[in-house]
């Protein structure tokens, strides 16, 4: 019998400021190539996700196996908030709705 676990937590936050606009792309001076663009929208975000797989494999006879898989996914996004706070983000991640998938595979080896 074997057990396998894979877990991938992911947290990202982005706060955008000073959108540049290209005004003179061929100038030699880098600072003269851009000017500030008056963007009125808010593209800030805070995204959290946790994906995991848990696999139990049991070889009950030589060549015959039973495999049970649990695939789990949780994610949460807050738009217009680009702040990162570790404790708050972890708490919100594990309070988010989750998708769970359970799979069972039974394999029987017949020797003729």
N, C-alpha and C positions, 0 to 999 in steps of 0.2 A: 504494500500500500504506500502511496506517495501523496504528499500535499504540496501544492505550489501556490504562491501568492505573488501578485504583481499589483503595485499601487502607484499612481502618479498624481500627486497634488500639483495644482498650478494656480497661481495668483498673479494677476497683472493689473496695474493701474497706470493711467496716462492722463496727464493734464497738458493740454496744448496752449501755447501762447506764441505771439509774434509770427503769424503766418507770413512767409516770404512770397514775393511775386517777382519773377524774372523780368527785368526791364532792359538790360543791356548784356546779353549773354557772351559777347565777344570781347569785352573789355579785359585788360590785363589785371586790373585791380579787383580783387574778389569782392570787396565791400561795395563797389559800384555796380555790381551785377543785379542786386536785389533791392527792393523797397518793401516796406511793410504793406500787407494786403488787409484791407478793412473787412475781415470776415465777421459776420454777425452771429453765426451759429455756435453751438457748443458741442464739440466732439469728445469731451472728456468721458472716461469710462473707468469702471472697476469691475473686473471679471474674475470669477473664481470657478474652479472645476476640480473634481476628484473622480478619477476613473480607476477601477480595480477589477481584477479577475482572481477568482479562487477556484482551484481545480483539485479534485480528489480523484485519484486513479487507483483502482483495486484490481489486481490480477487474481481472480478467484480460482482459475485453473490455468494450466500452461497454455498461453496464447489467447485466453479468453479474459476480457476486461470489462469493467463497469467504470464509466467516467462520468462524474458529476461536475458541472461548471456553473459558477455563479458570476455573472458579469454585472457590475454596478457602475452607475454614472450619476453624479450630482453636479449641477452647475447653477450659478447665480450671476446676474449682471446688474450693475447699477449704472445707468447712463447719466451723464451730466454730473458725475462725481469722480474726479480723478485722484482722490486722496487714498493713501495706503496706510491702514492701521492693522497690524498683524492680528491682534486679539479679536477685534471686531470682524475682520475678514474671515478668520477661521471659524468663528461662531456662526456667521451668516452662511458659510459654505455648508456646514453640517446641519443647518436648519432648513436648507433648500430642499425642494422636492427631488426625489430620486427616481431613476429608472432601474429596474432590476430584471434580469433575464436569467432563468434557470434552464439548463440543458442536461439531458441524461442520455448517455449512449451506452448500449449494451452490445457487446461483441462476443460471439460464441464461436470457438474454433472446433470444427468437426474434422476428425481424422479418418479418412477412408482408406 
